[in-house]
């Protein structure tokens, strides 16, 4: 009963279920129907010769009405309509005795009257035809003129209705609301489900962000000592390190209104919309102060306004940036509003945006180390059903350089693999397969490879394995496979160690290990293949980094042409002379050539082990560390240091 009453009290909306879009289709249908109907009623046109021979000379014409001095409408006498030559008129779909029955294009009135007069010279006065002149509006022509205008009008109505729907007011929005901010508001009542407990591995960053939240919740603790609240906090880091996740945690932990939006939401096709949305955003934030504004991917509007990019300048984007700078630190007061921003391209941001007083704090989120990766694995493993054999430490060791997003992807892939195999729990092997899937791609066991190509691939990967095993500065080898995965036809898997700096000898040993596959092909088959393309690309980039960036070449000396600001990338020329470029190319060539000869010498020394390992790969397709130790022996680093050359 209560429900019925509540439903009865609701105001009834007239035309319920009526959709205005159907009226547009009805309008178009009506237009085309009228055009079709006009074509049906259209009078049959004839020529002057036909008119003169068959009608005028036979005294069949009752009268002629000239319309707009262009068309002569011909009326046939009613008693003559029964003649067989007028049968199509009398028996037509909408046949009528009233007429007009035919139409004649007269050209000019003078010519028509003269020809008519010549034909009627022998007619008696009673037989001469009556001619009338009328001006009549042609509604068909007018309709054709109005049709494009009507369609254009309908297009603008539909477009402005769409803009109204996109606006924050929904379907009832005004078309002028596109200048309003589109930020999503998270208030005290609607909290984010993410908290700082879901953010693992970012201890230092969490401390700084928590201090901002504490400042908003307990400002007197800081203001009594004269401290001022920071106006902006910039979160900087590679993709997937948790910048947006940190902002979500702030929204979940903060007890103040939280506005979130992307940098690209400010700029639209209409001029001035970006600056208008910035003003409206800060107006709303000030009304609800203390509050927090989060702008994700701020580089969309915060790109540097340098002279180098002046020919590519976008005035609308610059106007938006100028308004944002003024709101952050301008003449207007901005009390109690903190701006959080995230970007992975801090090098291209405008200097005025990064100065103190606007974004006072820059928090750098780096890729997690081994201990932090263990914590991140722990967070993403909470909702998973795992078996007892899962070792988080091994997983963290086997995922160097992985971001938090990569680790989340590994956990999800492991769950999918286990579900695909109908397992009740996720096992360690599922995580290992998920890691291989994320790093190398999906296994393609169905890929057809000829025996000859498979033999080349096996010796190629064996060359990598042997070179990696005997060069002391290469990471420990874990697994070698010749199963196609992704775009690669084979792979060698390593257990990398955590390094903050890399020495010259480690660089050279890594280059030698990368060249092991090509050297093995040349040594066994006396020719090389295209299978070393990826290795050669990595070797060339690494050699150029050693010579031109890290200053590890003796000939060039301690010089670096690396530009951390990124300004040289916008220049057309190189930051060094032609002679220096030739010298860099020569040193890179000598470095790679020397490393290649060193690798060939090593593989020639251990050719027996190389061929044994290749045969084992052809037999098993995947070889693990235990099998490698049976063929190559234990990896003794002290022995390798003494016999490395």
N, C-alpha and C positions, 0 to 999 in steps of 0.2 A: 504494500500500500504506500509505503514511504517512497519507494522508487517511482511509483506511478505519479504521486503528487509532485515529486521533484521534476519529473519529466514534463508534467503538465504546466508547471510554473515557468518552464523555460520559454523565452519569447520565440514565437514561430517566425522563421525567416521566410519571406515571400520568395517564390520561385526556388524552393529548396531542390538541390540537385542540378539546378540550371548552370551550365558552364558557358561563359561568354564566348569561348572559342568556337562553339557550334554556330553562333550567329555570324561569324566571319565566313564559314563554309556555306551557310544559307544565303548570305549576301552574294557570294561569288556564283553560286548555283543560279540565283535569280537573274544575275547579269547575263550569264551564258544562255539561260532559257529564253530571255527576251531577244537576244541576238538571233538565236535559232528560230524563234517565232517570227521575227521580222523577215528572215530569209524565206520562210514558207509563204508569207503574205506578199512577198515582193512581186511587183507587176512584171510580166514578161516584156523584154526589150526587143524591138524590131528595127530594121533598117528603113531608110527613106524609100528605097526601091520597092521593098515588100509592101510598105504602107501605100505607096502610090498605085501599084499594080493591083493588089488584092483587095484594098479597102476603099481608097479615095476614088478611084476610077469606077468602082462598082456601086458607088453611092451608099456604102454601108456605114459611114461615119456619122454619128449624131452630133458630136461636139468635140472640141479640143480645148484642154486647159493647160496653159503654159505655167509651169511652177518655177519660180525664182529665175526666170529667163534662161533656163538650162534644159529642163525636161518637159516634153509635151506629152500629157496624158490623153490617151485616145479612148473615147467612149463609142462603142458599137450600138447601133439601133437594136432595140429589144426584139423586133420581129425578125432581124437577120441572124440572131444568135442561134437559131435552130438550124442554120446552114451547117453542112458537114465540116467546112474548113474552120469553124469556131467550136467544134465539138470539145476540144481540150479545155476551153474556157468554161463551158456550161457544165461539164462533167468533172471538173477539178475537185480537189479535196475540199476547198472552201470556195467553190464556184458561186458567183453572184451575178445577177442581171444588172446591178446598179453600176458596176465599173469603179474605177477605170480598168479597161481590159488590156491595154497595151501601153508601152512607154517608148518614147522616141527621143534620142539625144539630138537637139536641134542645132547645136553649135552656136549660131548667133541668131537673134530674132529677125534682123533684116533679111538674111539669107533664107530663113524658113518662110517668112511672109512672101518673099518674091517667088520662091518655088511653088508655094501654095496658090498664089495668084495665077501663075502660068497654067497650073493644072485645071483651075476652076474658070478659065476664060469662057468655055462653052456651057457652063452651068447657068441655069436660070436663077433669079434672085432667091427663090424658095429653096433651091437645092444647095446654095452656098452654105458652108459650115461655119458655125458660130465658134469664135475663139475668145477665150477669157484668159486674163493674166492674174496670177495669184503669187503672193509671197508666203511661203510656208516654212516653218522650222523643221529641220531634219533631225528627229530625235535619235536616230541610229548613229549618225555622224557625231552628234553631241555625246552620245554614250561612249563611243570609241575614244573620244578625247578625254572624257572624265574617268575612264577605266584605269589608265596608268596613275592618275592622281589619287584615285581611291585606293589602289593597291599600295601606293607609297604611304598614304595616310594609315592604312591598316598595319603596314610594317612598323611604323614608328609607335603605334599604339602597343603592339605586341612587344617591341623592344623595351619601351618604358615600363610596361607591366613586369617584364623580366627583371629590370633593374630594381623595381620596387620590391620584388620577391627576394632578391639577393640581399637587400638592405636589412638592417637589424630589426625592423618592424614587421617583417614577414609580408604576407599578401596585402595587408592594409597599409603598407608603407607608401609614403609619397615618393614620386619619381626624383625628388630633389634630395633624398636621403643618401645618395651615393657619396656625398661629401662628408658623411658621418663616419666615425671610427667603427671598424668591424671587429674590434678586439673582443675576445671571450672573457667574461668576468667570472672568476671563482671567488665567491664570498665566504663568509664564516659558516653559513648554513650548508653550502655545497663545497665540500673539501675534496681535494685530490686524494686518490687511494695510495699514492706513492709517498713514502716518507724517507728520512735519511737512513733508516734500517735497510732500505732496498738499494742504497747507493754504497757499493763496496769498493775499497781500494783508493779512494780519493780523500785521505785523511786531512791533508793540509787544506785542500779546497773546501772541505766541509767545515773546518774550523772558521775560515774567513766568512763563509756564507752564513753560518750560524750566528756569527757576531752581528751581521746585518739584521737578522731577524730579532735578535735580542735587543738591538738598538731601537727597533720599531716598537717592541713590546714594553721595554723598560728604558725609555729615553733619559729619565732623570739620572740614572746611574752614570751616564756619560756627559750629559749637559752640565752637571754640577761642577765638572772639572774644566768646562769650557770647550769640550769637543763638539765637533759638528758632524752631522750624519753624512756619510758619503752619498753623492748624487748618482753615481753610476758604477756598476760592476760589470766588467767585460770578461766573459768566459771564452778562453781561446784554447784550441787544441785540435788534433787531427780528427777526422770523421770517426764516429763510433766510440769516442772516449767518455761520453756521458754528460755532455753539456746540456742537452735538453732534459735528460733524466734528472740532473741536478736542479734545473728550474722547476720540474714537476714536484720534486721533493720540497722545494721552497714553498710551492703553492699548497702542499699538504701540511707543512709544519707551521707556516705563518698564520697568525690570527688576524690578518688584515686583508682587505680586498686585493685580488691578484688579477691583473689584466695581461692576457697573452695573445700575441699575434705574430705573423711572419713579416719580414721586411718587405717582401713583394706585395703585401696587401695594401701598402700605402699608395702605390703608383697604379693609375688606371689610364684609359685612353683619353679621358677628359683633362684639360689643362687646369691645374690648380687643385685637383682632388687630393693629391698627396699631402700638400701643406695643410689643407683643410682638415684632413683626417688626423694629422699630428696635433693640430690645435684642439680638435674635439676630444682626442684621447687624453691629453693632459688636462683638459677641462674636467672630464669625468673623474680622472684620478685625483685631482685637487679637491673635488667635491667630496670624495670618499677618503681623503687623507686621514691618517697615514696609510699609504698603499704602495703596491709594487707593480711596475710595468715590465713585462718580459718581451723582448723583440728578438725572435729567432732569425738567424741568417741576416744579420744587420748589414752585411756587405752588399745586399741588394740596393740599398739607398746610401750607404756610407762610403762608397768608393771615392778614392782620392780625386780632388779637383785640380790635378797638376796641369801645367801648360802642355806637357807631352800629349795628354789625352784631350786637348781642347778641341781638336777636329772631330772627336767622337763624343763630344759632350752632349748630354741629354738635359735640356733646361728644366724639364719637369722633375727629373730625379734630383738635380741640384737644388731646386726650390724646396723640395721635400727635406733634403739634408740641411739646408739653411734654417728652415723652420724648426727642425729637431735640435740644431745647435742652439738656437735662441731659447727654446723651451728648457733645455738642460741648464744653461747658464747664460741668461740674458738679463734685460732690465726687469722683466716680470719676476715675481716671487715664485719659488718652486719648493715650498716647505712641505716636508713629510712625504714626498714622492721619490722613490728609489727606482732607477731604471736598470734592469738586468738585460744584458745582450749576449748573444752567442754567435761565434763565427769560427770557421777554420781557415780564414784567409785574412788574418790580421795585417799582413804586410801591404795589402792594397787599400786599407782604410785611411780616411783623411786624418791628417795630423791634428786638426782642430777638434776632431771628435774624441781623440785619445788623450788630450791634455788633461792635467789635473783641474778639477772644477767641473768637469763633465763626466768622464769615466775615470774616477779617482783610483780604482783598483783594477788591476789586470790579473786574473787568476788563470794560470796555465795548467791545463789538464793533459798530462803526457800519457803515452801508452803504458799500461801497467807492467810492473816487474813480476817476478815469479811469485812472491808472497801475495801481491795484490791480485794476481790471476787466481790464486787459490781461493781468496775471499769471494771473487766474482763468480767462480764456479759454484761455491757454496750457496750464493744467493739464487742463482738460476736453477740449482738442483733441488731447491725446497719443494716445489710442486711435483717433482718426478718420483716415480716408484723405481728404486734402484736396488740392485743386488749387493751383497756384501763384498764382492770382489772389486768394486769400483775404487780406484786409488786417485784421489784428487791431486796429490803431489805429482804423480807421473803425468797426468793430463796438463797440469800447469807447466811442467818442464817441457812438454812436447808442443807447447803453443807460444813460443817467443814471438814478440811483435804483434800479437793478437790484441785487438781492442775489446772493450766490453761487449760491443755489438757482435763481434766475431764469436766470442765465447757463448753468448746467448744463442747464436745460430748453431753452434756445435751441439749444445744441449738439446735444442729442438730437433736437429737432424738425428741425434742418437735415439730420441724417443720415437721418431718416425720409423727409423730402421728396425727398432725392436718391435714396434706395432706391426710392421710389415711381415716380420717373422713369427707373429703370433706368440710373442713371449709375454710372460707375466711381469717380469722386471727388466730393467735396462742394465745390461752387463758392460764390463770394461771393453770388450771387443766391439760393442756397438759405438761407444765413444771414439774408439780408435778409427773405426770405419767412417764415422761422421767427420772426424778431423781430416782424414784423407779426402773425403768428399768435398769439404769446404776448401781445402788448399789446392787439390789437383783437379777436382771435377769428378763427374760420375764415371765409374768403370764402364768400358765399352768392350766387353768380352766377345761380343758378336761381330766386332770389326774384323773384316777379312784381311789378313796379312800373309803374303807369300812366304814360304820357307826361307828364301834367300834374304828377304827384308827382315824377317824375324831374327836371322843369324846376325845381321849387321846391328840390329837394335840390341841384341844380347851382348855383343862385344863392346858396343858403345857404352852401355850402362856398366859393364864390367870394368871398362877403362876409368870411368868416374869413381867406381868403388875402390879400385886398387890405388889410384892416385890419392884419393881422400884418406885411405888407410895409412899410407906411408909418409905423407906430408904432415909434420907435427902440429902445424897451426890450423889445421882444418878440423871442424867440429866432428865429434864421434858419429860414425855411421850406424844407423839402426836397421834399415831395410832397403833392399834393392828390388825393383819390380820392372817387368817388361810387359805388363798388362796395360793396354791403352787406357788413358784416363784424361777426359777433357780433350784438349788439343794435343797433348803430349803422347808419345808412343811408349814411353818408359820413364822411370823416375828413380832417384836415389834420395832416401829420407835420412835426415840428420837430427841429432839431439843438440841444438845450439846452446851455448853458454851465454850468460848475461854479460855484456861488455859495454862500458861507457866510452872507451877509446879503443882504436884499432891501430896496431903498429904496422910498419911497412912490411915486415916479414910475413905477417898474417895476411895482408893484402895480396902479396905475391903468391903465397901458398894457395889462397882461395882461387886466384886466377889460374894457377896450374891445375887445380882440381877440376875447374870448369872446362879446361882444355883437354882433360883426360879422355873424353869420349871421342873427339875428333882424332886425337893422337893414336888411340887404339884402332880406329878404322884404318888409318894410314899404315899402321904397323902390321896389321893382320891381312888386309885386303889390297894394300898398295894403291889405294885410292880413297877419296873422301866423298861423303854424301851431304845432302842438305839437312840431315837430321840435327846438325849442331847449330842451327840458326839461333835458337834462344840462348844457347851457351855463348856464342860469339857476340851477341848483343850485350849480354851482361858483362862479358870480359871487356869490351870496348868502352862501355860507360864507366866501369870501375877503373880502367887504366886512365881515362881522361880525368876522372875525379882525383886520382893520385897525383897526376902531373899538374893540372891547372887549378885545382881547388885546395888540396891538402898540403901542397909544397913538399912532397915526398920524393921529388926527382933531384938528383945531384946536379945535373947540368943547368936546369932552370933555377934551382935554389929555393930558398924559403919565400916564395911569392904565391899569392892566392888571388885569383880573379873571380872569386865567388862574391855575389852581391846579395846580401841578406835583405835589402830593402826592396828588391825586385824592380828597381828603376831601369837597370840595364836591359831587362827583357823587353821594355817598350822601345828601345833604341834600335835603329836599323843596323848599326855597326857593332863590332866587337870592342871590348874595353882594352884591347892590346893591338900592337902593330902587326903588319903582315909578316915581318921577320920573326916575331914572337910566335905567331900562328904556325909558321913552318917549323919552328923549333919544337913546339908542343906536339905537332903531328909526328915529327921524327922520333921524339922521345917515347911517345905512346907506341909507335910501331916497333921500336927497339925493345921496349918492355914486353910487349905481347910475343914478339918473335923469340926472345930469350926464354920466356916462360914456357913457350911451346916446345922448344928444344930440350929444356930441362925435364918436361913431362915425358917426352918421347924416350929420353935416356932412362928415366925411372921405369917406364913400362917395358922397355927392352930388357932391363935387368930382371924384372918379375914377370916375364912373358908366360912362363909355365903356369903361375897362379892365375894370370889373366885368362888363359884359355880354359882352365879348370872351372873358374867362376862362370864364364860364359856358357859352358856346357851345362852346368848346374842350373843356370837361369833358363836355358832352353827346356830343361826337364821339368823344373818346378814352377817357373814363371815368377815366383816371389821367393826371395832369399832373405833370411833374418840374420841377426848378429851372431847367433850360435853357429850357423853354417859358414859365415864369413871367417870366424875364428878357426874353424877346422881347416880352411884352405889357406888363410893368410897368417894365422898364428895370432897370439895375444898382441894387443896394441901397446907396446912399451914406449912411452914418450921419451924416456931417458936415452934409449937406444936410437930412437928417431932423431934426437937432437945431435947425437954424435955422428950419425950416418945420413944426415938429411941431404947432403949434396952428392 
